[in-house]
Amino acid sequence: NNDPAEDDQASITLTTQIADLSLTQQVDNATPNVGDTVQFTIVVSNAGPNDATGVAVQQQLPAGLTFVSSTPSQGTYSAESGQWDVGDVAAGTDVTLELLARVDTSAASTVIAQITQSDQADPDSTPGNSDASEDDQQSVVLTPQSADLALSLAVDQPRPVVGQEVTFTLTLINSGPD
């Protein structure tokens, strides 16, 4: 008879845990020289209301960048897989990963960091879906500086007489862009 006052009926209310995770990524020098070391800083924030567990972040360095070192505030980072196993992030807190990488090419590189895993639902993003419009993913672009140098040599007397002074002119042209 669907009467909640009788003892032959019970109900349970399930409450889904929610952890509103977001990620930011910055690089200390977006226009480095080839051979420079750059520092990436990745911050994962949990706006709650619940703690997040089983959190993982993917940030694989693309070709042209060589891993130097990593310093996570918690968890571990694997340079081979590009995965930061963060673990738990308490509601209202941040965790940080600092990555150092050497720039090995003058080609531009896009570096993407993304939260790929969390045990709790996120109200405004889906971990691991590669959607750049969500707040759990951010990319930075490195554009190494490059110069296009050309050197020319000219002499005012190509067939001088012994003892005659000659003037050599060296001209160095930088066609840029840097």
Salt bridges, closest charged atoms under 4 A:
ASP104 OD1 - ARG102 NE 2.76
